Amino acid sequence: MKRIYEPLAYSDHPILESYWASTIQGHRPEYPSLQGGVRAEFAVIGGGYTGLSAALTLAEAGADVVLLDAKVPGWGASGRAGGLVSTGSTKIDDCDIIKKYGQADARVFFDAERASVDLVEEYLDRFRLDVDRHSKGYTYVAHRPSAVAGLMDYGAEYTARYGLPYEFVPKSEMASHGLNSPDFFGAVHLPIGFALNPMKFVLGLTDAAQRAGVRMYSNTAVTNITNQNGYVLETAQGQVHAKKLLIATNGYSSDDLPGALSGRYLPVQSNILVSRPLTDSEIQDQGWWSEQMVCDSRTLLHYLRLLPDKRMLLGLRGSVRVTKANIDRTRDIARADFDRMFPKWQHVETPYFWSGLICMTRNLVPFAGAIPNMEGAYAALGYHGSGITMAPYAGALIADLAMGRNRLSHPDLMRQPLRRFELGPLRRASLLPAFAWYHFKDKF
């Protein structure tokens, strides 16, 4: 596999101290590795939200489906996420989406983002998944006084999208909303979405897919893909012959599997710190008792929430290498951010820290469409940190495409071929100067 990060990124080391793993009682479900040859109508590569939703959609329509994962379902970003279910899967503003793609397709995209939240909710209800749900929508906070005007613009954009009101909370009232921090200077509450435990969600989808008839194989990395009257997927100890192929590997993709995606996706590291349970008196001392999911206005954003068991979760971007030394440095940065945001909790231990790879596209919008020059092959990726919401939806989109169905809002902008990043195999090098600039911007 031709991957662009250090080998450590694709090992278990970044998740040795994952809090989500500790919330699962008993053993995670295990599936066999592929031995020998199998045939299927559809083959899905990747056992995260995208692949599981795609496989589930196919199987529920009566298709014969095989799903292969290089590790185990939920091992990648799907089992490491911050847990925010909301709109926001692009890295460009609504006005730029309208300007670039036109008002009509922008409207289809906005509808798709709203529908992606609804699909997660449908899965939770239909499969009766207990995922520790909380938060009424989410809250966007200003990280400096000059960012407050941007909050208002963001709220107005949200209202224009969905016709729903937002609630502005000035700095003077944030404490009464349980959002007391010297680091934030205003907030807007946005009504769509909620927060959940991403590991419980992905394992729930895994169980649903298996019960629907999907044949699941873990620890089965695909080493080669050839087109021979359909597709042949080679693994260490077997082969899959399938009529159609769905790629669902997102930030854990490889530049040569398939080569058509080479240089057209950019993994970016995201990191999460979680505290021990806070006491009632500690929560009152700080004045942060809200269970809202919160994102701040930094370009290299922070995301945070008080979990149902009263632990504080804090996520951050900005790391560009995956080495043991860099993981330790990033943890120190996360802890310094935690102490600055919550000065009354500087004595509170933070025993959990882990990281994973989200995925960006050069188009700056998600992709869910046909892979160029590969008839009968489809891919979905590039959710820009909102995979817990858009990934299940995008998986359902490519499953429908593969079956020739058109059930869901599917904007043309998500079908457009992925542009190649300018530096190709060296594209990760662009993150260092970009992040340095973003850090500078976020300070002023």
VOPAGU-2260 file (C-alpha; in pm, 1 decimal, decimal comma):
REM VOPAGU-2260
SITE   aa  ch    i         X         Y         Z
SITE  MET   A    0       0,0       0,0       0,0
SITE  LYS   A    1     118,9     350,0     -84,6
SITE  ARG   A    2      18,3     559,1     215,0
SITE  ILE   A    3     137,7     910,3     287,8
SITE  TYR   A    4     173,7     906,0     667,4
SITE  GLU   A    5     426,9     731,9     887,5
SITE  PRO   A    6     355,6     361,1     948,6
SITE  LEU   A    7     261,4     441,3    1310,1
SITE  ALA   A    8     -56,1     610,9    1182,0
SITE  TYR   A    9    -181,4     274,7    1057,7
SITE  SER   A   10     -94,9      85,4    1376,3
SITE  ASP   A   11    -281,1      49,9    1705,6
SITE  HIS   A   12     -49,6     295,6    1885,0
SITE  PRO   A   13    -263,7     610,6    1827,9
SITE  ILE   A   14    -564,9     442,6    1994,5
SITE  LEU   A   15    -398,7     269,8    2288,8
SITE  GLU   A   16    -556,6     527,7    2522,1
SITE  SER   A   17    -895,0     567,7    2352,9
SITE  TYR   A   18   -1181,1     644,2    2587,9
SITE  TRP   A   19   -1441,3     502,0    2350,2
SITE  ALA   A   20   -1290,6     155,0    2374,4
SITE  SER   A   21   -1343,9     163,6    2751,1
SITE  THR   A   22   -1718,2     224,3    2705,9
SITE  ILE   A   23   -1779,0    -109,2    2532,4
SITE  GLN   A   24   -1875,6    -393,7    2762,3
SITE  GLY   A   25   -1742,1    -737,5    2676,2
SITE  HIS   A   26   -1553,8    -821,4    2360,2
SITE  ARG   A   27   -1603,4    -640,0    2033,7
SITE  PRO   A   28   -1749,0    -862,2    1761,5
SITE  GLU   A   29   -1488,2   -1054,1    1566,3
SITE  TYR   A   30   -1516,6   -1165,8    1206,2
SITE  PRO   A   31   -1295,0   -1414,8    1025,1
SITE  SER   A   32   -1018,5   -1315,3     787,6
SITE  LEU   A   33   -1074,1   -1418,2     429,4
SITE  GLN   A   34    -940,0   -1761,2     341,5
SITE  GLY   A   35    -965,2   -1876,5     -19,2
SITE  GLY   A   36   -1190,6   -1742,3    -291,1
SITE  VAL   A   37   -1543,0   -1602,0    -262,1
SITE  ARG   A   38   -1783,7   -1446,2    -508,2
SITE  ALA   A   39   -2034,2   -1168,7    -456,1
SITE  GLU   A   40   -2244,3    -927,1    -649,2
SITE  PHE   A   41   -2092,7    -632,6    -459,0
SITE  ALA   A   42   -1763,9    -595,4    -271,4
SITE  VAL   A   43   -1717,2    -314,1     -18,6
SITE  ILE   A   44   -1369,3    -217,1     102,4
SITE  GLY   A   45   -1375,9     -45,7     442,1
SITE  GLY   A   46   -1573,2    -116,8     758,4
SITE  GLY   A   47   -1637,2     233,9     886,6
SITE  TYR   A   48   -1958,7     435,7     863,9
SITE  THR   A   49   -1933,8     468,5     485,0
SITE  GLY   A   50   -1874,7     102,2     410,0
SITE  LEU   A   51   -2120,1     -29,0     668,9
SITE  SER   A   52   -2399,5     199,4     549,6
SITE  ALA   A   53   -2327,8     107,6     187,0
SITE  ALA   A   54   -2323,7    -264,6     263,4
SITE  LEU   A   55   -2638,5    -238,1     476,0
SITE  THR   A   56   -2820,9     -47,7     201,4
SITE  LEU   A   57   -2722,7    -309,0     -56,3
SITE  ALA   A   58   -2809,6    -606,9     162,4
SITE  GLU   A   59   -3148,0    -467,3     262,0
SITE  ALA   A   60   -3226,0    -437,2    -110,2
SITE  GLY   A   61   -3157,9    -809,3    -148,1
SITE  ALA   A   62   -2803,2    -789,4    -286,1
SITE  ASP   A   63   -2521,4   -1033,1    -213,1
SITE  VAL   A   64   -2249,8    -829,4     -36,4
SITE  VAL   A   65   -1898,9    -896,3      94,1
SITE  LEU   A   66   -1728,8    -636,1     318,9
SITE  LEU   A   67   -1352,6    -639,8     374,5
SITE  ASP   A   68   -1168,2    -442,6     640,9
SITE  ALA   A   69    -790,7    -425,2     684,3
SITE  LYS   A   70    -841,1    -423,0    1062,1
SITE  VAL   A   71   -1184,0    -455,9    1226,5
SITE  PRO   A   72   -1502,6    -254,1    1170,4
SITE  GLY   A   73   -1477,1      81,3    1345,3
SITE  TRP   A   74   -1098,6      62,6    1385,9
SITE  GLY   A   75   -1039,4     376,9    1180,4
SITE  ALA   A   76   -1186,2     724,4    1212,3
SITE  SER   A   77   -1540,5     596,0    1269,7
SITE  GLY   A   78   -1448,2     456,7    1610,8
SITE  ARG   A   79   -1233,6     756,5    1709,7
SITE  ALA   A   80   -1451,5    1057,2    1625,4
SITE  GLY   A   81   -1569,2    1334,1    1854,7
SITE  GLY   A   82   -1930,1    1225,2    1814,3
SITE  LEU   A   83   -2097,9    1535,3    1668,2
SITE  VAL   A   84   -2389,7    1461,4    1437,1
SITE  SER   A   85   -2448,7    1785,2    1245,0
SITE  THR   A   86   -2433,8    1953,8     909,4
SITE  GLY   A   87   -2097,8    2088,3     792,6
SITE  SER   A   88   -1907,5    1845,9     567,0
SITE  THR   A   89   -1734,6    2106,1     348,4
SITE  LYS   A   90   -1447,7    2349,5     395,8
SITE  ILE   A   91   -1610,6    2631,5     196,3
SITE  ASP   A   92   -1886,3    2873,5     294,1
SITE  ASP   A   93   -2240,5    2848,0     165,4
SITE  CYS   A   94   -2200,4    3157,0     -50,0
SITE  ASP   A   95   -1897,9    2999,2    -217,5
SITE  ILE   A   96   -2089,1    2675,0    -274,4
SITE  ILE   A   97   -2367,2    2873,4    -443,4
SITE  LYS   A   98   -2119,0    3078,2    -648,9
SITE  LYS   A   99   -1921,6    2773,9    -764,1
SITE  TYR   A  100   -2196,7    2518,1    -819,2
SITE  GLY   A  101   -2511,3    2725,6    -868,5
SITE  GLN   A  102   -2815,0    2791,8    -653,1
SITE  ALA   A  103   -3006,2    2480,5    -762,5
SITE  ASP   A  104   -2732,9    2226,9    -686,0
SITE  ALA   A  105   -2640,0    2411,2    -367,0
SITE  ARG   A  106   -2999,5    2362,4    -252,1
SITE  VAL   A  107   -2976,2    1991,1    -326,4
SITE  PHE   A  108   -2654,5    1978,3    -122,1
SITE  PHE   A  109   -2805,4    2163,8     173,6
SITE  ASP   A  110   -3096,9    1920,5     163,9
SITE  ALA   A  111   -2851,4    1629,3     155,7
SITE  GLU   A  112   -2669,2    1759,6     462,5
SITE  ARG   A  113   -2996,8    1786,5     651,9
SITE  ALA   A  114   -3093,9    1437,9     530,0
SITE  SER   A  115   -2760,1    1299,6     652,1
SITE  VAL   A  116   -2852,7    1395,1    1009,0
SITE  ASP   A  117   -3193,3    1237,3     958,5
SITE  LEU   A  118   -3034,7     913,8     831,4
SITE  VAL   A  119   -2821,6     877,7    1145,5
SITE  GLU   A  120   -3134,2     929,7    1352,6
SITE  GLU   A  121   -3318,9     672,7    1141,6
SITE  TYR   A  122   -3045,7     414,9    1201,6
SITE  LEU   A  123   -3053,2     480,8    1575,6
SITE  ASP   A  124   -3429,8     441,5    1590,9
SITE  ARG   A  125   -3466,2     149,0    1351,4
SITE  PHE   A  126   -3194,7     -61,3    1513,5
SITE  ARG   A  127   -3267,4      63,1    1865,9
SITE  LEU   A  128   -2908,0     166,3    1925,5
SITE  ASP   A  129   -2806,8     294,2    2268,9
SITE  VAL   A  130   -2534,9     546,3    2186,9
SITE  ASP   A  131   -2536,9     778,9    2492,2
SITE  ARG   A  132   -2713,7    1049,0    2292,8
SITE  HIS   A  133   -2726,4    1406,0    2422,7
SITE  SER   A  134   -2702,8    1772,0    2307,5
SITE  LYS   A  135   -2982,4    1964,5    2136,7
SITE  GLY   A  136   -2817,9    2064,5    1813,1
SITE  TYR   A  137   -2474,4    2212,9    1870,1
SITE  THR   A  138   -2316,5    2538,2    1981,1
SITE  TYR   A  139   -2062,3    2751,5    1794,0
SITE  VAL   A  140   -1844,2    2979,3    2008,8
SITE  ALA   A  141   -1617,2    3274,4    1934,1
SITE  HIS   A  142   -1256,3    3223,2    2041,3
SITE  ARG   A  143   -1184,7    3597,6    2046,0
SITE  PRO   A  144   -1397,7    3915,4    2061,4
SITE  SER   A  145   -1346,6    3994,7    1692,6
SITE  ALA   A  146   -1497,2    3657,1    1598,7
SITE  VAL   A  147   -1837,4    3739,0    1751,2
SITE  ALA   A  148   -1962,4    3906,3    1432,1
SITE  GLY   A  149   -1873,7    3589,0    1245,7
SITE  LEU   A  150   -2099,6    3393,1    1480,0
SITE  MET   A  151   -2391,7    3609,9    1376,7
SITE  ASP   A  152   -2307,6    3558,9    1009,7
SITE  TYR   A  153   -2286,7    3184,1    1067,4
SITE  GLY   A  154   -2626,5    3183,6    1235,0
SITE  ALA   A  155   -2777,0    3388,1     952,3
SITE  GLU   A  156   -2631,2    3145,1     698,2
SITE  TYR   A  157   -2784,9    2859,0     891,5
SITE  THR   A  158   -3124,5    3027,5     888,6
SITE  ALA   A  159   -3097,6    3089,1     513,5
SITE  ARG   A  160   -3016,9    2720,1     462,2
SITE  TYR   A  161   -3296,9    2569,2     667,6
SITE  GLY   A  162   -3537,5    2841,7     772,4
SITE  LEU   A  163   -3463,1    2767,8    1137,1
SITE  PRO   A  164   -3383,7    3028,1    1400,5
SITE  TYR   A  165   -3058,2    3036,3    1590,9
SITE  GLU   A  166   -3004,0    3167,8    1941,6
SITE  PHE   A  167   -2723,2    3416,2    2004,9
SITE  VAL   A  168   -2569,9    3415,4    2351,9
SITE  PRO   A  169   -2346,5    3714,0    2438,9
SITE  LYS   A  170   -2042,0    3671,8    2658,6
SITE  SER   A  171   -2226,2    3819,8    2956,1
SITE  GLU   A  172   -2486,4    3539,6    2943,4
SITE  MET   A  173   -2268,2    3240,1    2864,0
SITE  ALA   A  174   -2225,6    3143,1    3229,7
SITE  SER   A  175   -2602,5    3119,5    3272,7
SITE  HIS   A  176   -2603,9    2869,8    2984,4
SITE  GLY   A  177   -2336,9    2657,6    3154,4
SITE  LEU   A  178   -2068,1    2772,5    2909,2
SITE  ASN   A  179   -1835,1    2963,9    3137,7
SITE  SER   A  180   -1480,2    2986,3    3001,6
SITE  PRO   A  181   -1233,2    3274,0    2969,4
SITE  ASP   A  182   -1148,1    3142,2    2623,5
SITE  PHE   A  183   -1487,2    3210,6    2458,9
SITE  PHE   A  184   -1660,7    3543,5    2391,0
SITE  GLY   A  185   -2006,4    3458,4    2258,5
SITE  ALA   A  186   -2205,5    3165,9    2124,3
SITE  VAL   A  187   -2482,1    3063,7    1888,5
SITE  HIS   A  188   -2703,4    2762,1    1949,5
SITE  LEU   A  189   -2796,8    2582,0    1625,7
SITE  PRO   A  190   -3092,1    2343,2    1635,6
SITE  ILE   A  191   -3002,6    2053,4    1401,8
SITE  GLY   A  192   -2805,1    1758,3    1533,8
SITE  PHE   A  193   -2689,6    1591,3    1853,2
SITE  ALA   A  194   -2392,2    1410,1    2004,5
SITE  LEU   A  195   -2331,4    1039,0    2053,9
SITE  ASN   A  196   -2074,0     771,4    2134,1
SITE  PRO   A  197   -1919,6     696,0    1793,1
SITE  MET   A  198   -1790,8     351,6    1890,1
SITE  LYS   A  199   -2134,8     237,2    2001,5
SITE  PHE   A  200   -2280,8     372,2    1679,0
SITE  VAL   A  201   -2032,5     199,5    1449,1
SITE  LEU   A  202   -2065,4    -132,0    1632,8
SITE  GLY   A  203   -2443,2    -101,5    1610,8
SITE  LEU   A  204   -2419,6     -53,0    1234,1
SITE  THR   A  205   -2180,6    -349,2    1212,8
SITE  ASP   A  206   -2432,4    -573,4    1385,8
SITE  ALA   A  207   -2715,0    -444,4    1165,7
SITE  ALA   A  208   -2514,9    -509,9     847,8
SITE  GLN   A  209   -2429,6    -864,0     952,1
SITE  ARG   A  210   -2790,1    -939,3    1045,4
SITE  ALA   A  211   -2895,6    -806,3     704,2
SITE  GLY   A  212   -2676,6   -1070,5     543,0
SITE  VAL   A  213   -2348,5    -891,3     472,0
SITE  ARG   A  214   -2052,6   -1131,0     477,4
SITE  MET   A  215   -1792,4    -958,6     694,8
SITE  TYR   A  216   -1416,8   -1021,0     689,0
SITE  SER   A  217   -1176,8    -853,6     933,3
SITE  ASN   A  218    -796,0    -831,3     921,0
SITE  THR   A  219    -825,3    -871,8     546,0
SITE  ALA   A  220    -630,7    -597,2     370,9
SITE  VAL   A  221    -679,8    -573,3      -3,2
SITE  THR   A  222    -339,7    -583,1    -172,9
SITE  ASN   A  223    -439,4    -557,8    -538,0
SITE  ILE   A  224    -744,1    -471,4    -748,3
SITE  THR   A  225    -784,7    -589,5   -1107,6
SITE  ASN   A  226   -1069,9    -557,0   -1353,4
SITE  GLN   A  227   -1151,2    -899,1   -1497,6
SITE  ASN   A  228   -1515,0    -917,3   -1605,3
SITE  GLY   A  229   -1595,0    -739,1   -1281,6
SITE  TYR   A  230   -1336,7    -691,8   -1006,9
SITE  VAL   A  231   -1089,6    -925,3    -841,7
SITE  LEU   A  232    -968,4    -816,6    -497,6
SITE  GLU   A  233    -656,9    -994,5    -381,8
SITE  THR   A  234    -577,3   -1034,5     -11,6
SITE  ALA   A  235    -300,3   -1213,9     174,1
SITE  GLN   A  236    -487,4   -1544,0     178,8
SITE  GLY   A  237    -774,2   -1511,0     -62,3
SITE  GLN   A  238    -960,9   -1340,4    -343,2
SITE  VAL   A  239   -1298,9   -1179,7    -388,9
SITE  HIS   A  240   -1463,0   -1183,3    -731,1
SITE  ALA   A  241   -1734,5    -918,4    -749,6
SITE  LYS   A  242   -1941,8    -762,1   -1024,0
SITE  LYS   A  243   -1922,4    -417,6    -866,5
SITE  LEU   A  244   -1687,3    -246,8    -622,7
SITE  LEU   A  245   -1738,7      19,4    -354,9
SITE  ILE   A  246   -1436,4     192,8    -195,9
SITE  ALA   A  247   -1501,2     329,2     155,1
SITE  THR   A  248   -1158,4     385,9     311,2
SITE  ASN   A  249   -1159,4     768,3     347,1
SITE  GLY   A  250    -853,8     893,2     542,1
SITE  TYR   A  251    -707,4     542,7     558,2
SITE  SER   A  252    -698,5     504,0     180,3
SITE  SER   A  253    -395,2     402,3     -23,8
SITE  ASP   A  254    -267,6     580,3    -332,6
SITE  ASP   A  255    -250,3     255,7    -531,3
SITE  LEU   A  256    -580,8      95,1    -427,1
SITE  PRO   A  257    -710,8     205,7    -666,2
SITE  GLY   A  258    -463,8     420,9    -856,4
SITE  ALA   A  259    -752,5     631,3    -986,7
SITE  LEU   A  260    -774,4     797,5    -642,5
SITE  SER   A  261    -400,6     862,7    -613,5
SITE  GLY   A  262    -327,6    1213,0    -488,4
SITE  ARG   A  263    -696,9    1300,1    -471,3
SITE  TYR   A  264    -754,0    1279,1     -95,5
SITE  LEU   A  265    -561,2    1428,2     195,6
SITE  PRO   A  266    -569,6    1267,9     541,7
SITE  VAL   A  267    -539,5    1513,0     831,2
SITE  GLN   A  268    -473,8    1417,4    1190,1
SITE  SER   A  269    -735,0    1491,2    1456,8
SITE  ASN   A  270    -674,2    1440,0    1829,3
SITE  ILE   A  271    -894,1    1397,6    2137,1
SITE  LEU   A  272    -827,3    1438,1    2509,8
SITE  VAL   A  273   -1075,0    1312,7    2774,3
SITE  SER   A  274   -1070,1    1384,4    3147,1
SITE  ARG   A  275   -1166,1    1173,1    3442,7
SITE  PRO   A  276   -1524,9    1219,5    3567,9
SITE  LEU   A  277   -1572,4    1563,0    3718,8
SITE  THR   A  278   -1742,1    1606,5    4053,4
SITE  ASP   A  279   -2050,0    1823,4    4094,0
SITE  SER   A  280   -1848,5    2078,9    4287,7
SITE  GLU   A  281   -1579,2    2091,3    4016,2
SITE  ILE   A  282   -1845,4    2148,9    3753,8
SITE  GLN   A  283   -1998,3    2430,2    3957,4
SITE  ASP   A  284   -1657,7    2587,7    4026,3
SITE  GLN   A  285   -1583,5    2616,4    3655,2
SITE  GLY   A  286   -1941,8    2694,7    3559,4
SITE  TRP   A  287   -1940,2    2461,2    3260,4
SITE  TRP   A  288   -2234,7    2228,2    3303,1
SITE  SER   A  289   -2384,0    2240,6    2953,8
SITE  GLU   A  290   -2394,7    1909,4    2766,2
SITE  GLN   A  291   -2404,2    2086,9    2431,0
SITE  MET   A  292   -2154,6    1978,1    2167,5
SITE  VAL   A  293   -1937,6    2284,8    2106,8
SITE  CYS   A  294   -1707,8    2391,2    1823,2
SITE  ASP   A  295   -1499,6    2707,6    1833,3
SITE  SER   A  296   -1432,4    2959,8    1557,9
SITE  ARG   A  297   -1065,3    2881,7    1506,1
SITE  THR   A  298    -960,8    2770,9    1158,9
SITE  LEU   A  299    -785,4    2481,9    1333,8
SITE  LEU   A  300   -1090,7    2429,2    1544,4
SITE  HIS   A  301   -1144,4    2279,1    1886,4
SITE  TYR   A  302   -1451,3    2067,4    1957,9
SITE  LEU   A  303   -1561,1    1983,5    2308,0
SITE  ARG   A  304   -1845,6    1849,4    2518,0
SITE  LEU   A  305   -1926,3    1735,8    2867,7
SITE  LEU   A  306   -2003,6    1366,9    2829,5
SITE  PRO   A  307   -2299,6    1201,5    3005,2
SITE  ASP   A  308   -2065,4    1055,6    3268,3
SITE  LYS   A  309   -1930,2    1409,2    3338,1
SITE  ARG   A  310   -1596,4    1373,6    3163,0
SITE  MET   A  311   -1483,6    1662,9    2945,9
SITE  LEU   A  312   -1386,5    1576,9    2589,1
SITE  LEU   A  313   -1160,7    1818,2    2398,6
SITE  GLY   A  314   -1060,1    1765,7    2035,9
SITE  LEU   A  315    -814,4    1962,8    1825,6
SITE  ARG   A  316    -653,0    1976,7    1483,1
SITE  GLY   A  317    -310,4    2095,1    1377,3
SITE  SER   A  318     -71,9    1800,2    1395,9
SITE  VAL   A  319     106,7    1697,1    1075,2
SITE  ARG   A  320     315,2    1394,5    1177,9
SITE  VAL   A  321     232,6    1061,5    1340,1
SITE  THR   A  322     530,6     962,8    1551,7
SITE  LYS   A  323     547,9     874,1    1919,7
SITE  ALA   A  324     729,7    1199,7    1995,9
SITE  ASN   A  325     477,5    1407,2    1803,1
SITE  ILE   A  326     184,0    1232,7    1968,7
SITE  ASP   A  327     334,3    1324,0    2306,6
SITE  ARG   A  328     382,6    1687,1    2197,3
SITE  THR   A  329      27,0    1708,6    2070,6
SITE  ARG   A  330    -101,2    1570,0    2397,7
SITE  ASP   A  331      88,5    1844,5    2582,2
SITE  ILE   A  332     -69,4    2105,3    2352,2
SITE  ALA   A  333    -414,1    1959,5    2414,1
SITE  ARG   A  334    -356,8    1967,8    2788,8
SITE  ALA   A  335    -242,6    2331,4    2774,2
SITE  ASP   A  336    -557,3    2418,2    2578,3
SITE  PHE   A  337    -767,4    2232,0    2836,6
SITE  ASP   A  338    -606,9    2428,1    3122,0
SITE  ARG   A  339    -655,4    2760,4    2944,6
SITE  MET   A  340   -1019,8    2692,7    2860,1
SITE  PHE   A  341   -1104,1    2551,1    3203,2
SITE  PRO   A  342    -868,2    2708,3    3458,8
SITE  LYS   A  343   -1062,2    2564,8    3755,3
SITE  TRP   A  344    -984,1    2215,1    3625,6
SITE  GLN   A  345    -609,1    2244,0    3601,7
SITE  HIS   A  346    -581,5    1979,0    3873,1
SITE  VAL   A  347    -810,8    1736,5    3688,0
SITE  GLU   A  348    -645,5    1432,3    3535,3
SITE  THR   A  349    -686,8    1361,6    3162,3
SITE  PRO   A  350    -608,4     988,7    3129,1
SITE  TYR   A  351    -732,2     940,8    2771,2
SITE  PHE   A  352    -574,0    1072,3    2453,5
SITE  TRP   A  353    -590,6     933,0    2101,4
SITE  SER   A  354    -578,1    1038,9    1737,0
SITE  GLY   A  355    -696,3     941,6    1391,4
SITE  LEU   A  356    -711,1    1058,0    1031,7
SITE  ILE   A  357    -997,8    1259,5     890,0
SITE  CYS   A  358    -998,0    1328,7     515,0
SITE  MET   A  359   -1010,1    1635,3     291,1
SITE  THR   A  360   -1058,1    1669,2     -82,9
SITE  ARG   A  361    -907,8    1927,5    -314,6
SITE  ASN   A  362   -1264,3    2016,4    -417,9
SITE  LEU   A  363   -1331,0    2094,6     -47,5
SITE  VAL   A  364   -1664,3    1910,3     -66,3
SITE  PRO   A  365   -1739,4    1541,2      -4,6
SITE  PHE   A  366   -1722,1    1291,2    -289,2
SITE  ALA   A  367   -1976,2    1015,2    -350,3
SITE  GLY   A  368   -1973,1     894,2    -706,5
SITE  ALA   A  369   -1834,8     676,6    -979,7
SITE  ILE   A  370   -1458,2     627,7    -998,8
SITE  PRO   A  371   -1335,2     755,2   -1336,1
SITE  ASN   A  372   -1225,4     487,4   -1584,1
SITE  MET   A  373   -1343,6     206,1   -1354,8
SITE  GLU   A  374   -1681,7      89,7   -1477,5
SITE  GLY   A  375   -1894,3     -45,7   -1195,2
SITE  ALA   A  376   -1670,8     102,5    -925,0
SITE  TYR   A  377   -1773,7     375,4    -680,5
SITE  ALA   A  378   -1619,6     561,9    -388,5
SITE  ALA   A  379   -1725,5     793,9    -108,0
SITE  LEU   A  380   -1480,5     998,4     100,2
SITE  GLY   A  381   -1371,6    1343,1     211,7
SITE  TYR   A  382   -1607,0    1456,3     488,3
SITE  HIS   A  383   -1374,1    1721,6     633,8
SITE  GLY   A  384   -1421,5    1607,4     991,9
SITE  SER   A  385   -1798,6    1546,1     971,0
SITE  GLY   A  386   -1783,1    1180,2     880,0
SITE  ILE   A  387   -2005,0    1062,1    1161,0
SITE  THR   A  388   -2291,6    1234,6     978,5
SITE  MET   A  389   -2206,9    1247,8     608,4
SITE  ALA   A  390   -2029,3     910,7     583,5
SITE  PRO   A  391   -2341,0     695,0     641,4
SITE  TYR   A  392   -2530,4     909,5     393,1
SITE  ALA   A  393   -2253,1     898,0     132,3
SITE  GLY   A  394   -2231,9     521,0     175,1
SITE  ALA   A  395   -2604,1     494,8     102,9
SITE  LEU   A  396   -2558,7     721,6    -200,3
SITE  ILE   A  397   -2296,1     503,8    -366,5
SITE  ALA   A  398   -2492,0     189,6    -284,0
SITE  ASP   A  399   -2788,5     339,1    -467,6
SITE  LEU   A  400   -2565,7     438,1    -759,3
SITE  ALA   A  401   -2430,0      84,3    -780,2
SITE  MET   A  402   -2785,9     -51,1    -794,0
SITE  GLY   A  403   -2909,7     211,8   -1039,3
SITE  ARG   A  404   -3141,8     369,5    -782,2
SITE  ASN   A  405   -3203,4     735,1    -705,6
SITE  ARG   A  406   -3375,5     760,6    -365,6
SITE  LEU   A  407   -3183,1    1031,3    -182,3
SITE  SER   A  408   -3081,6    1390,4    -249,8
SITE  HIS   A  409   -2753,4    1351,5    -438,0
SITE  PRO   A  410   -2600,5    1682,9    -547,4
SITE  ASP   A  411   -2392,8    1695,7    -862,4
SITE  LEU   A  412   -2113,4    1864,4    -668,2
SITE  MET   A  413   -2058,7    1539,6    -476,4
SITE  ARG   A  414   -2037,7    1338,4    -800,7
SITE  GLN   A  415   -1776,7    1555,0    -971,0
SITE  PRO   A  416   -1440,0    1379,6   -1019,0
SITE  LEU   A  417   -1193,4    1454,3    -744,5
SITE  ARG   A  418    -924,9    1707,6    -832,8
SITE  ARG   A  419    -568,7    1600,8    -773,5
SITE  PHE   A  420    -371,6    1780,8    -501,9
SITE  GLU   A  421     -88,7    1983,8    -655,1
SITE  LEU   A  422     195,9    1799,1    -481,5
SITE  GLY   A  423      58,5    1451,9    -550,7
SITE  PRO   A  424     237,7    1196,5    -331,7
SITE  LEU   A  425     409,1    1483,6    -142,4
SITE  ARG   A  426      82,6    1665,8     -67,5
SITE  ARG   A  427     112,8    1620,8     307,9
SITE  ALA   A  428     403,3    1867,6     296,9
SITE  SER   A  429     151,6    2143,2     223,9
SITE  LEU   A  430      -1,3    2100,5     568,9
SITE  LEU   A  431     298,5    2238,5     759,5
SITE  PRO   A  432     294,2    2592,0     609,3
SITE  ALA   A  433     -85,2    2590,8     594,0
SITE  PHE   A  434    -119,0    2503,1     961,1
SITE  ALA   A  435     146,4    2758,5    1057,2
SITE  TRP   A  436     -58,7    3025,3     878,3
SITE  TYR   A  437    -382,3    2906,9    1039,1
SITE  HIS   A  438    -223,8    2917,2    1385,7
SITE  PHE   A  439    -113,6    3276,1    1315,6
SITE  LYS   A  440    -462,2    3375,0    1193,6
SITE  ASP   A  441    -629,1    3214,2    1493,6
SITE  LYS   A  442    -426,9    3431,0    1730,8
SITE  PHE   A  443    -527,6    3763,4    1579,2
